[in-house]
Amino acid sequence: MSTMTDGTTHTDTRRVDLLLEHYGESHRNPRNGAIHCVAIPMIMVSLVGLMYALHPWAAYAFLLASMVYYARLGSPVFLASMAVISLLAVAIVQSLGAYVLPVSVAVFVVAWIAQFVGHRIEGKKPSFFEDLQYLWVGPLFVLAKLYSKLGVRW
């Protein structure tokens, strides 16, 4: 929810609003948006799973670093949401037991293929090709869509 609706910049615009506005520019096609709303959570969980398979502390360190990034964006709602989602991702990954690596690899590959199909439909390259931080903005994009539908101010 950007405060930049008239094409002018406002000094009170939060960084998260600017990032989501830019991210949204390459995600306007409804089919691409829908694909992202499914694939991004899959990628999140599978990425945690891949790191967890390497070593649980690798996954925990990644999630902690991600929380620091989210905290700096200026949205307590997104920060709290990502903290809860991270805990859920860890619970899902732990429930996979010995299957964590093969399941995570399979889900990761399928979800990324879906993402690129979505961008082919959209006709625009993924935002993270410009800046890797958009890999962390993607989950916020999904949350923003959900919160907009629910009428939640973030």
DSSP file (Angstrom, degrees, kcal/mol; ACC not computed):
  #  RESIDUE AA STRUCTURE BP1 BP2  ACC     N-H-->O    O-->H-N    N-H-->O    O-->H-N    TCO  KAPPA ALPHA  PHI   PSI    X-CA   Y-CA   Z-CA
    1    1 A M              0   0    0      0, 0.0     2,-0.2     0, 0.0    16,-0.1   0.000 360.0 360.0 360.0  90.2    0.0    0.0    0.0
    2    2 A S        -     0   0    0     15,-0.2    11,-0.0     1,-0.1    16,-0.0  -0.482 360.0-147.6 -81.6 148.4    2.1    2.8   -1.2
    3    3 A T  S    S+     0   0    0     -2,-0.2     2,-1.1     1,-0.1     3,-0.3   0.317  80.3  94.3 -92.3   8.0    1.4    6.4   -0.4
    4    4 A M        +     0   0    0      1,-0.2    -1,-0.1     3,-0.1    -2,-0.1  -0.688  40.4 133.4 -99.8  79.7    2.8    7.3   -3.8
    5    5 A T        +     0   0    0     -2,-1.1    -1,-0.2     1,-0.1     4,-0.1   0.646  66.3  50.6-102.7 -18.2   -0.4    7.5   -5.8
    6    6 A D  S    S-     0   0    0     -3,-0.3    -1,-0.1     2,-0.3     3,-0.1   0.275 113.9-102.7-106.6  12.2    0.0   10.8   -7.7
    7    7 A G  S    S+     0   0    0      1,-0.3     2,-0.3    -3,-0.1    -3,-0.1   0.417  88.3 111.5  84.8  -2.7    3.4   10.2   -9.1
    8    8 A T        -     0   0    0      1,-0.0     2,-0.4     0, 0.0    -1,-0.3  -0.698  68.3-117.8-100.2 157.3    5.2   12.4   -6.6
    9    9 A T        -     0   0    0     -2,-0.3     2,-0.4    -3,-0.1    -5,-0.0  -0.737  22.6-157.9 -94.8 145.1    7.5   11.2   -3.9
   10   10 A H    >   -     0   0    0     -2,-0.4     3,-1.6     1,-0.1    -7,-0.1  -0.962  18.6-137.7-121.4 137.1    6.6   11.7   -0.2
   11   11 A T  T 3  S+     0   0    0     -2,-0.4    -1,-0.1     1,-0.3    -2,-0.0   0.696 101.8  61.3 -69.0 -17.4    9.2   11.7    2.5
   12   12 A D  T 3  S+     0   0    0     -9,-0.1     2,-0.4     2,-0.1    -1,-0.3   0.369  73.8 121.4 -91.5   6.8    7.0    9.7    4.8
   13   13 A T    <   -     0   0    0     -3,-1.6     2,-0.1     1,-0.1   -11,-0.1  -0.552  63.1-128.1 -72.0 126.1    6.9    6.7    2.4
   14   14 A R     >  -     0   0    0     -2,-0.4     4,-1.7     1,-0.1     3,-0.4  -0.403  13.6-120.7 -73.6 151.1    8.2    3.6    4.1
   15   15 A R  H  > S+     0   0    0      1,-0.2     4,-2.5     2,-0.2     5,-0.2   0.881 113.4  58.1 -57.7 -39.8   10.9    1.5    2.4
   16   16 A V  H  > S+     0   0    0     57,-1.3     4,-2.4     1,-0.2    -1,-0.2   0.869 104.1  52.0 -61.5 -36.4    8.6   -1.5    2.3
   17   17 A D  H  > S+     0   0    0     -3,-0.4     4,-2.1    56,-0.2    -1,-0.2   0.902 110.3  47.8 -66.3 -40.9    6.0    0.5    0.3
   18   18 A L  H  X S+     0   0    0     -4,-1.7     4,-2.3     2,-0.2    -2,-0.2   0.916 112.7  48.4 -65.6 -43.4    8.6    1.5   -2.2
   19   19 A L  H  X S+     0   0    0     -4,-2.5     4,-2.7     1,-0.2    -2,-0.2   0.917 113.0  47.2 -63.9 -43.7    9.9   -2.1   -2.6
   20   20 A L  H  X S+     0   0    0     -4,-2.4     4,-2.5     2,-0.2    -1,-0.2   0.866 110.2  53.2 -67.7 -35.2    6.4   -3.5   -3.0
   21   21 A E  H  X S+     0   0    0     -4,-2.1     4,-0.9     2,-0.2    -2,-0.2   0.942 112.9  43.3 -63.2 -46.5    5.5   -0.9   -5.5
   22   22 A H  H >X S+     0   0    0     -4,-2.3     3,-0.8     1,-0.2     4,-0.5   0.918 114.1  50.5 -64.9 -43.5    8.6   -1.8   -7.6
   23   23 A Y  H >< S+     0   0    0     -4,-2.7     3,-1.3     1,-0.2    -1,-0.2   0.899 105.5  57.7 -60.7 -41.2    8.0   -5.5   -7.2
   24   24 A G  H >< S+     0   0    0     -4,-2.5     3,-1.8     1,-0.3    -1,-0.2   0.744  89.7  73.5 -62.9 -24.6    4.4   -5.1   -8.2
   25   25 A E  H << S+     0   0    0     -4,-0.9     3,-0.3    -3,-0.8    -1,-0.3   0.801 102.8  40.1 -62.0 -28.9    5.5   -3.6  -11.6
   26   26 A S  T << S+     0   0    0     -3,-1.3    -1,-0.3    -4,-0.5    98,-0.2   0.152 113.7  56.9-104.9  19.4    6.6   -7.0  -12.8
   27   27 A H    <   +     0   0    0     -3,-1.8    -1,-0.2     1,-0.1    -2,-0.1  -0.188  64.6 114.9-139.9  43.8    3.6   -8.9  -11.3
   28   28 A R        +     0   0    0     -3,-0.3    -2,-0.1    94,-0.1    -3,-0.1   0.753  48.9  94.7 -88.2 -26.4    0.5   -7.2  -12.7
   29   29 A N  S  > S-     0   0    0      1,-0.1     4,-2.7    89,-0.1     5,-0.2  -0.512  74.2-138.6 -68.6 127.8   -0.8  -10.1  -14.7
   30   30 A P  H  > S+     0   0    0      0, 0.0     4,-2.5     0, 0.0     5,-0.2   0.858 102.0  51.3 -58.6 -36.6   -3.4  -12.0  -12.6
   31   31 A R  H  > S+     0   0    0      2,-0.2     4,-2.5     1,-0.2     5,-0.2   0.918 111.3  47.2 -67.8 -41.2   -2.1  -15.4  -13.6
   32   32 A N  H  > S+     0   0    0      2,-0.2     4,-2.5     1,-0.2    -1,-0.2   0.920 112.4  50.6 -63.3 -43.0    1.5  -14.5  -12.7
   33   33 A G  H  X S+     0   0    0     -4,-2.7     4,-2.0     2,-0.2    -2,-0.2   0.912 111.1  48.1 -59.7 -43.4    0.3  -13.0   -9.4
   34   34 A A  H  X S+     0   0    0     -4,-2.5     4,-1.1     2,-0.2    -2,-0.2   0.910 110.5  51.3 -65.3 -42.1   -1.7  -16.2   -8.6
   35   35 A I  H >X S+     0   0    0     -4,-2.5     4,-3.4     1,-0.2     3,-0.7   0.928 110.9  49.2 -59.3 -44.3    1.4  -18.4   -9.5
   36   36 A H  H 3X S+     0   0    0     -4,-2.5     4,-2.4     1,-0.2    -1,-0.2   0.870 103.6  59.6 -64.4 -36.5    3.5  -16.3   -7.2
   37   37 A C  H 3< S+     0   0    0     -4,-2.0    -1,-0.2     1,-0.2    -2,-0.2   0.762 117.5  32.5 -65.7 -23.3    1.0  -16.6   -4.3
   38   38 A V  H <X S+     0   0    0     -4,-1.1     4,-1.3    -3,-0.7    -2,-0.2   0.844 121.7  46.2 -94.0 -46.3    1.4  -20.4   -4.5
   39   39 A A  H  X S+     0   0    0     -4,-3.4     4,-2.8    -5,-0.2     5,-0.2   0.855 103.9  60.1 -71.7 -36.4    5.1  -20.7   -5.5
   40   40 A I  H  X S+     0   0    0     -4,-2.4     4,-2.7    -5,-0.3    -1,-0.2   0.939 106.6  45.5 -62.3 -47.6    6.6  -18.2   -3.1
   41   41 A P  H  > S+     0   0    0      0, 0.0     4,-2.4     0, 0.0     5,-0.2   0.893 113.1  52.4 -60.9 -35.5    5.5  -20.0    0.0
   42   42 A M  H  X S+     0   0    0     -4,-1.3     4,-2.5     2,-0.2    -2,-0.2   0.918 110.5  47.1 -63.9 -42.3    6.6  -23.2   -1.5
   43   43 A I  H  X S+     0   0    0     -4,-2.8     4,-2.8     2,-0.2     5,-0.2   0.914 110.3  53.7 -64.5 -42.2   10.1  -21.7   -2.2
   44   44 A M  H  X S+     0   0    0     -4,-2.7     4,-2.1    -5,-0.2    -2,-0.2   0.952 113.0  41.4 -57.4 -51.4   10.2  -20.3    1.3
   45   45 A V  H  X S+     0   0    0     -4,-2.4     4,-2.3     1,-0.2    -1,-0.2   0.913 116.1  49.3 -65.9 -42.2    9.6  -23.6    3.0
   46   46 A S  H  X S+     0   0    0     -4,-2.5     4,-2.6    -5,-0.2    -1,-0.2   0.874 109.2  52.5 -67.2 -35.2   11.8  -25.6    0.6
   47   47 A L  H  X S+     0   0    0     -4,-2.8     4,-2.3     2,-0.2     5,-0.2   0.917 110.2  47.7 -65.3 -42.8   14.7  -23.1    1.1
   48   48 A V  H  X S+     0   0    0     -4,-2.1     4,-2.6    -5,-0.2    -2,-0.2   0.904 112.3  51.8 -61.8 -39.7   14.4  -23.5    4.8
   49   49 A G  H  X S+     0   0    0     -4,-2.3     4,-2.3     2,-0.2    -2,-0.2   0.900 107.8  50.3 -63.8 -41.8   14.4  -27.3    4.2
   50   50 A L  H  X S+     0   0    0     -4,-2.6     4,-1.5     2,-0.2    -1,-0.2   0.921 114.6  44.0 -62.9 -43.3   17.5  -27.2    2.1
   51   51 A M  H  X S+     0   0    0     -4,-2.3     4,-2.7     1,-0.2     8,-0.4   0.892 111.9  53.2 -68.5 -38.5   19.4  -25.2    4.7
   52   52 A Y  H  < S+     0   0    0     -4,-2.6    -2,-0.2     1,-0.2    -1,-0.2   0.879 106.3  53.3 -63.1 -37.9   18.0  -27.4    7.5
   53   53 A A  H  < S+     0   0    0     -4,-2.3    -1,-0.2     1,-0.2    -2,-0.2   0.860 109.2  49.2 -65.7 -34.5   19.3  -30.5    5.6
   54   54 A L  H  < S-     0   0    0     -4,-1.5    -2,-0.2     1,-0.3    -1,-0.2   0.967 142.7 -40.2 -64.8 -53.8   22.7  -28.8    5.5
   55   55 A H    >X  -     0   0    0     -4,-2.7     3,-1.6    -5,-0.1     4,-1.3  -0.790  49.8-123.9-171.2 133.8   22.6  -28.1    9.2
   56   56 A P  H 3> S+     0   0    0      0, 0.0     4,-2.3     0, 0.0     3,-0.2   0.860 112.3  57.8 -51.5 -37.6   19.6  -26.9   11.3
   57   57 A W  H 3> S+     0   0    0      1,-0.2     4,-2.6     2,-0.2     5,-0.2   0.789  98.7  59.8 -67.1 -25.0   21.6  -23.9   12.5
   58   58 A A  H <> S+     0   0    0     -3,-1.6     4,-2.1    -7,-0.3    -1,-0.2   0.918 108.3  44.9 -64.6 -42.4   22.1  -22.8    8.9
   59   59 A A  H  X S+     0   0    0     -4,-1.3     4,-2.5    -8,-0.4    -2,-0.2   0.922 113.9  48.8 -66.4 -44.1   18.3  -22.6    8.6
   60   60 A Y  H  X S+     0   0    0     -4,-2.3     4,-2.5     1,-0.2    -2,-0.2   0.907 111.7  49.1 -63.9 -41.1   18.0  -20.8   11.9
   61   61 A A  H  X S+     0   0    0     -4,-2.6     4,-2.6     2,-0.2    -1,-0.2   0.908 111.2  50.2 -64.8 -41.7   20.7  -18.3   11.0
   62   62 A F  H  X S+     0   0    0     -4,-2.1     4,-2.3     2,-0.2    -2,-0.2   0.928 112.3  46.9 -61.3 -45.5   19.1  -17.6    7.7
   63   63 A L  H  X S+     0   0    0     -4,-2.5     4,-2.2     2,-0.2    -2,-0.2   0.893 111.8  50.5 -65.9 -39.2   15.7  -17.0    9.3
   64   64 A L  H  X S+     0   0    0     -4,-2.5     4,-1.9     2,-0.2    -2,-0.2   0.931 111.0  48.3 -63.6 -45.0   17.2  -14.7   11.9
   65   65 A A  H  X S+     0   0    0     -4,-2.6     4,-2.0     1,-0.2    -2,-0.2   0.880 110.5  52.7 -62.0 -37.7   19.0  -12.7    9.3
   66   66 A S  H  X S+     0   0    0     -4,-2.3     4,-2.8     1,-0.2    -1,-0.2   0.893 105.8  53.5 -64.6 -39.5   15.8  -12.5    7.4
   67   67 A M  H  X S+     0   0    0     -4,-2.2     4,-2.5     2,-0.2    -1,-0.2   0.882 106.7  52.3 -63.8 -37.5   14.0  -11.2   10.5
   68   68 A V  H  X S+     0   0    0     -4,-1.9     4,-1.5     2,-0.2    -1,-0.2   0.931 110.2  48.8 -62.2 -44.6   16.6   -8.4   10.8
   69   69 A Y  H  < S+     0   0    0     -4,-2.0     4,-0.4     1,-0.2     3,-0.4   0.948 113.2  46.5 -58.9 -49.3   15.9   -7.5    7.2
   70   70 A Y  H ><>S+     0   0    0     -4,-2.8     3,-1.2     1,-0.2     5,-0.6   0.867 107.8  56.8 -63.9 -36.3   12.2   -7.4    7.7
   71   71 A A  H ><5S+     0   0    0     -4,-2.5     3,-0.9     1,-0.3    -1,-0.2   0.852 103.3  55.2 -62.6 -33.6   12.5   -5.4   11.0
   72   72 A R  T 3<5S+     0   0    0     -4,-1.5    -1,-0.3    -3,-0.4    -2,-0.2   0.577  91.5  74.4 -77.6  -8.4   14.4   -2.7    9.1
   73   73 A L  T < 5S-     0   0    0     -3,-1.2   -57,-1.3    -4,-0.4    -1,-0.2   0.638 103.0-119.6 -83.6 -13.4   11.6   -2.3    6.5
   74   74 A G  T < 5S+     0   0    0     -3,-0.9    -3,-0.1    -4,-0.4    -2,-0.1   0.773  74.5 112.7  87.7  26.3    9.3   -0.4    8.9
   75   75 A S     >< -     0   0    0     -5,-0.6     4,-2.5     1,-0.1     5,-0.2  -0.848  39.0-174.0-132.7 100.0    6.2   -2.7    9.1
   76   76 A P  H  > S+     0   0    0      0, 0.0     4,-2.6     0, 0.0     5,-0.2   0.835  88.9  57.1 -59.1 -31.7    5.5   -4.4   12.4
   77   77 A V  H  > S+     0   0    0     77,-0.3     4,-2.4     2,-0.2     5,-0.2   0.940 109.8  43.1 -65.6 -46.5    2.6   -6.3   10.8
   78   78 A F  H  > S+     0   0    0     76,-0.4     4,-2.9     2,-0.2     5,-0.2   0.904 113.7  52.3 -65.1 -40.6    4.9   -7.8    8.2
   79   79 A L  H  X S+     0   0    0     -4,-2.5     4,-2.0     2,-0.2    -2,-0.2   0.946 112.5  44.0 -60.9 -48.8    7.6   -8.5   10.7
   80   80 A A  H  X S+     0   0    0     -4,-2.6     4,-2.2     1,-0.2    -1,-0.2   0.905 114.3  50.8 -63.2 -41.4    5.3  -10.3   13.0
   81   81 A S  H  X S+     0   0    0     -4,-2.4     4,-2.8    -5,-0.2    -2,-0.2   0.927 110.6  47.7 -62.4 -45.1    3.7  -12.2   10.1
   82   82 A M  H  X S+     0   0    0     -4,-2.9     4,-2.3     1,-0.2    -1,-0.2   0.837 109.2  54.6 -67.8 -31.7    7.1  -13.3    8.8
   83   83 A A  H  X S+     0   0    0     -4,-2.0     4,-2.0    -5,-0.2    -1,-0.2   0.935 111.9  43.6 -64.6 -45.2    8.2  -14.4   12.3
   84   84 A V  H  X S+     0   0    0     -4,-2.2     4,-2.3     2,-0.2    -2,-0.2   0.922 114.2  50.0 -65.0 -44.2    5.1  -16.7   12.5
   85   85 A I  H  X S+     0   0    0     -4,-2.8     4,-2.6     1,-0.2    -1,-0.2   0.882 108.9  53.1 -62.5 -38.3    5.5  -17.9    8.9
   86   86 A S  H  X S+     0   0    0     -4,-2.3     4,-2.3     2,-0.2    -1,-0.2   0.911 108.5  49.2 -63.8 -42.0    9.2  -18.7    9.7
   87   87 A L  H  X S+     0   0    0     -4,-2.0     4,-2.2     1,-0.2    -2,-0.2   0.905 111.7  49.3 -63.1 -41.1    8.1  -20.8   12.7
   88   88 A L  H  X S+     0   0    0     -4,-2.3     4,-2.5     2,-0.2    -2,-0.2   0.901 109.0  52.7 -64.3 -40.7    5.6  -22.6   10.6
   89   89 A A  H  X S+     0   0    0     -4,-2.6     4,-2.7     1,-0.2    -2,-0.2   0.919 109.3  48.9 -61.1 -43.9    8.2  -23.3    7.9
   90   90 A V  H  X S+     0   0    0     -4,-2.3     4,-2.9     1,-0.2     5,-0.2   0.913 110.9  50.7 -62.4 -42.1   10.6  -24.8   10.5
   91   91 A A  H  X S+     0   0    0     -4,-2.2     4,-1.8     2,-0.2    -2,-0.2   0.912 111.8  47.1 -62.7 -42.2    7.7  -27.0   11.9
   92   92 A I  H  X S+     0   0    0     -4,-2.5     4,-0.7     2,-0.2    -2,-0.2   0.938 113.5  48.4 -62.9 -46.7    6.9  -28.2    8.4
   93   93 A V  H >< S+     0   0    0     -4,-2.7     3,-1.1     1,-0.2     4,-0.5   0.922 111.1  49.7 -61.6 -45.5   10.6  -28.9    7.6
   94   94 A Q  H >< S+     0   0    0     -4,-2.9     3,-1.2     1,-0.3    -1,-0.2   0.852 104.6  59.5 -63.4 -32.9   11.1  -30.7   10.9
   95   95 A S  H 3< S+     0   0    0     -4,-1.8    -1,-0.3     1,-0.2    -2,-0.2   0.701  93.5  66.9 -69.4 -17.4    8.0  -32.9   10.2
   96   96 A L  T X< S+     0   0    0     -3,-1.1     3,-2.3    -4,-0.7    -1,-0.2   0.694  78.5 176.3 -76.1 -18.2    9.6  -34.1    7.0
   97   97 A G  G X   +     0   0    0     -3,-1.2     3,-1.6    -4,-0.5    -1,-0.2  -0.238  67.8   0.7  54.3-128.7   12.3  -36.0    9.0
   98   98 A A  G 3  S+     0   0    0      1,-0.3     3,-0.4     2,-0.1    -1,-0.3   0.643 131.1  62.9 -67.6 -14.9   14.6  -38.0    6.8
   99   99 A Y  G <> S+     0   0    0     -3,-2.3     4,-2.4     1,-0.2     5,-0.4   0.392  70.9 103.4 -90.0   3.5   12.7  -36.8    3.7
  100  100 A V  H <> S+     0   0    0     -3,-1.6     4,-2.1     1,-0.2     5,-0.2   0.885  80.6  46.0 -57.3 -43.2   13.6  -33.1    4.2
  101  101 A L  H  > S+     0   0    0     -3,-0.4     4,-2.6     2,-0.2     5,-0.2   0.970 115.9  40.6 -69.8 -53.7   16.3  -33.0    1.5
  102  102 A P  H  > S+     0   0    0      0, 0.0     4,-2.3     0, 0.0     5,-0.2   0.907 119.0  46.9 -64.0 -38.4   14.6  -34.8   -1.4
  103  103 A V  H  X S+     0   0    0     -4,-2.4     4,-2.7     2,-0.2     5,-0.2   0.926 113.3  48.9 -66.3 -43.2   11.2  -33.1   -0.7
  104  104 A S  H  X S+     0   0    0     -4,-2.1     4,-2.6    -5,-0.4     5,-0.2   0.908 111.7  48.7 -63.8 -42.4   12.9  -29.7   -0.4
  105  105 A V  H  X S+     0   0    0     -4,-2.6     4,-2.5     2,-0.2     5,-0.2   0.947 113.8  46.4 -61.7 -48.4   14.8  -30.1   -3.6
  106  106 A A  H  X S+     0   0    0     -4,-2.3     4,-2.4    -5,-0.2     5,-0.2   0.930 115.5  44.7 -61.4 -47.2   11.7  -31.3   -5.5
  107  107 A V  H  X S+     0   0    0     -4,-2.7     4,-2.7     1,-0.2     5,-0.2   0.910 112.5  52.6 -64.4 -42.3    9.5  -28.5   -4.2
  108  108 A F  H  X S+     0   0    0     -4,-2.6     4,-2.1    -5,-0.2    -2,-0.2   0.932 112.5  44.2 -58.4 -48.6   12.2  -25.9   -4.8
  109  109 A V  H  X S+     0   0    0     -4,-2.5     4,-2.2     2,-0.2    -2,-0.2   0.938 115.6  46.4 -65.1 -47.8   12.7  -26.9   -8.4
  110  110 A V  H  X S+     0   0    0     -4,-2.4     4,-2.2    -5,-0.2    -2,-0.2   0.909 113.2  49.5 -62.6 -42.6    9.0  -27.1   -9.2
  111  111 A A  H  X S+     0   0    0     -4,-2.7     4,-2.2    -5,-0.2    -1,-0.2   0.891 111.1  48.7 -66.4 -39.5    8.2  -23.8   -7.5
  112  112 A W  H  X S+     0   0    0     -4,-2.1     4,-2.3    -5,-0.2    -1,-0.2   0.882 109.3  52.6 -68.9 -36.5   11.0  -22.0   -9.4
  113  113 A I  H  X S+     0   0    0     -4,-2.2     4,-2.2     2,-0.2    -2,-0.2   0.936 109.7  49.9 -60.4 -44.6    9.8  -23.4  -12.7
  114  114 A A  H  X S+     0   0    0     -4,-2.2     4,-2.6     1,-0.2    -2,-0.2   0.913 108.3  53.3 -59.7 -43.0    6.4  -22.1  -11.9
  115  115 A Q  H  X S+     0   0    0     -4,-2.2     4,-2.1     1,-0.2    -1,-0.2   0.928 110.3  46.2 -57.9 -46.4    7.8  -18.7  -11.1
  116  116 A F  H  X S+     0   0    0     -4,-2.3     4,-1.8     2,-0.2    -1,-0.2   0.845 109.9  53.9 -69.4 -32.7    9.6  -18.5  -14.4
  117  117 A V  H  X S+     0   0    0     -4,-2.2     4,-2.4     2,-0.2    -1,-0.2   0.928 108.2  51.5 -62.0 -44.0    6.4  -19.7  -16.2
  118  118 A G  H  X S+     0   0    0     -4,-2.6     4,-2.5     1,-0.2    -2,-0.2   0.900 109.9  47.9 -59.1 -41.9    4.6  -16.8  -14.5
  119  119 A H  H  X>S+     0   0    0     -4,-2.1     4,-2.4     2,-0.2     5,-1.1   0.810 108.1  55.1 -71.9 -28.5    7.2  -14.3  -15.7
  120  120 A R  H  <5S+     0   0    0     -4,-1.8    -2,-0.2     2,-0.2    -1,-0.2   0.921 110.3  46.4 -65.6 -43.3    7.0  -15.7  -19.2
  121  121 A I  H  <5S+     0   0    0     -4,-2.4    -2,-0.2     1,-0.2    -1,-0.2   0.926 115.1  47.1 -61.3 -45.0    3.2  -15.1  -19.1
  122  122 A E  H  <5S-     0   0    0     -4,-2.5    -2,-0.2    -5,-0.2    -1,-0.2   0.844 101.3-136.9 -66.0 -35.6    3.9  -11.6  -17.6
  123  123 A G  T  <5 +     0   0    0     -4,-2.4     2,-0.3     1,-0.3    -3,-0.2   0.686  68.1 104.0  82.1  19.0    6.5  -10.8  -20.2
  124  124 A K  S   <S-     0   0    0     -5,-1.1    -1,-0.3   -98,-0.2    -2,-0.2  -0.971  72.9-111.5-133.3 148.5    8.8   -9.2  -17.6
  125  125 A K        -     0   0    0     -2,-0.3     5,-0.1     1,-0.1    -9,-0.0  -0.388  46.4 -88.7 -74.2 154.7   11.9  -10.5  -15.9
  126  126 A P    >   -     0   0    0      0, 0.0     3,-1.6     0, 0.0     4,-0.3  -0.317  32.7-123.9 -60.9 145.6   11.9  -11.3  -12.2
  127  127 A S  G >> S+     0   0    0      1,-0.3     3,-1.9     2,-0.2     4,-1.4   0.818 106.4  67.9 -61.6 -32.8   12.6   -8.4   -9.9
  128  128 A F  G 34 S+     0   0    0      1,-0.3    -1,-0.3     2,-0.2     7,-0.1   0.654  83.4  73.2 -68.9 -11.6   15.5  -10.2   -8.2
  129  129 A F  G <4 S+     0   0    0     -3,-1.6    -1,-0.3     1,-0.2    -2,-0.2   0.799 105.2  39.7 -65.5 -26.8   17.4  -10.0  -11.5
  130  130 A E  T <4 S+     0   0    0     -3,-1.9     2,-0.3    -4,-0.3    -2,-0.2   0.836 137.3   1.6 -86.4 -38.4   17.9   -6.3  -10.6
  131  131 A D    ><  -     0   0    0     -4,-1.4     3,-1.9     1,-0.1    -1,-0.3  -0.932  59.8-140.3-157.4 123.6   18.5   -6.7   -6.9
  132  132 A L  T >  S+     0   0    0     -2,-0.3     3,-2.3     1,-0.3     4,-0.4   0.715  94.4  77.7 -61.6 -21.6   18.7   -9.8   -4.8
  133  133 A Q  T >> S+     0   0    0      1,-0.3     3,-1.5     2,-0.2     4,-0.9   0.749  77.7  74.9 -62.6 -19.0   16.7   -8.2   -1.9
  134  134 A Y  H <> S+     0   0    0     -3,-1.9     4,-1.7     1,-0.3    -1,-0.3   0.680  80.2  70.8 -67.7 -14.4   13.6   -8.8   -4.0
  135  135 A L  H <4 S+     0   0    0     -3,-2.3    -1,-0.3     1,-0.2    -2,-0.2   0.826 104.1  41.6 -65.4 -29.5   13.9  -12.5   -3.0
  136  136 A W  H <> S+     0   0    0     -3,-1.5     4,-0.6    -4,-0.4    -2,-0.2   0.668 110.1  58.1 -87.7 -19.4   12.9  -11.3    0.5
  137  137 A V  H  X S+     0   0    0     -4,-0.9     4,-2.0     1,-0.2     3,-0.5   0.807  89.3  75.1 -78.4 -30.8   10.2   -8.9   -0.8
  138  138 A G  H  X S+     0   0    0     -4,-1.7     4,-1.9     1,-0.3     3,-0.2   0.899  93.8  49.3 -49.9 -49.8    8.4  -11.7   -2.6
  139  139 A P  H  > S+     0   0    0      0, 0.0     4,-2.2     0, 0.0    -1,-0.3   0.864 109.9  52.6 -60.7 -33.2    6.9  -13.1    0.6
  140  140 A L  H  X S+     0   0    0     -4,-0.6     4,-3.0    -3,-0.5    -2,-0.2   0.853 104.3  56.9 -69.0 -33.2    5.7   -9.6    1.6
  141  141 A F  H  X S+     0   0    0     -4,-2.0     4,-2.1    -3,-0.2    -1,-0.2   0.920 108.2  46.8 -59.8 -45.7    4.1   -9.3   -1.9
  142  142 A V  H  X S+     0   0    0     -4,-1.9     4,-2.2     2,-0.2    -2,-0.2   0.928 114.1  47.2 -63.6 -45.3    2.0  -12.4   -1.1
  143  143 A L  H  X S+     0   0    0     -4,-2.2     4,-3.5     1,-0.2     5,-0.3   0.901 109.2  54.3 -62.9 -40.5    1.1  -11.1    2.4
  144  144 A A  H  X S+     0   0    0     -4,-3.0     4,-2.4     1,-0.2    -1,-0.2   0.904 108.8  48.7 -61.0 -41.4    0.2   -7.7    0.9
  145  145 A K  H  X S+     0   0    0     -4,-2.1     4,-1.9     2,-0.2    -1,-0.2   0.934 114.5  45.6 -62.7 -45.7   -2.2   -9.4   -1.5
  146  146 A L  H  X S+     0   0    0     -4,-2.2     4,-1.8     1,-0.2    -2,-0.2   0.945 114.2  47.4 -62.5 -48.9   -3.7  -11.4    1.4
  147  147 A Y  H  X>S+     0   0    0     -4,-3.5     5,-2.7     1,-0.2     4,-0.9   0.857 108.7  54.8 -64.5 -35.0   -4.0   -8.4    3.7
  148  148 A S  H ><5S+     0   0    0     -4,-2.4     3,-0.5    -5,-0.3    -1,-0.2   0.918 108.8  48.4 -62.9 -42.5   -5.5   -6.2    1.0
  149  149 A K  H 3<5S+     0   0    0     -4,-1.9    -1,-0.2     1,-0.2    -2,-0.2   0.848 115.3  45.2 -64.8 -33.5   -8.3   -8.8    0.5
  150  150 A L  H 3<5S-     0   0    0     -4,-1.8    -1,-0.2    -5,-0.1    -2,-0.2   0.533 112.6-118.4 -87.7  -6.8   -8.8   -9.0    4.3
  151  151 A G  T <<5 +     0   0    0     -4,-0.9     2,-0.5    -3,-0.5    -3,-0.2   0.742  60.2 153.1  76.4  22.7   -8.8   -5.2    4.7
  152  152 A V      < -     0   0    0     -5,-2.7     2,-0.5    -6,-0.2    -1,-0.3  -0.744  41.0-136.9 -90.0 129.6   -5.8   -5.4    7.0
  153  153 A R              0   0    0     -2,-0.5   -76,-0.0     1,-0.1    -5,-0.0  -0.745 360.0 360.0 -85.4 124.7   -3.6   -2.3    7.1
  154  154 A W              0   0    0     -2,-0.5   -76,-0.4   -77,-0.1   -77,-0.3   0.380 360.0 360.0-114.7 360.0    0.1   -3.2    7.0
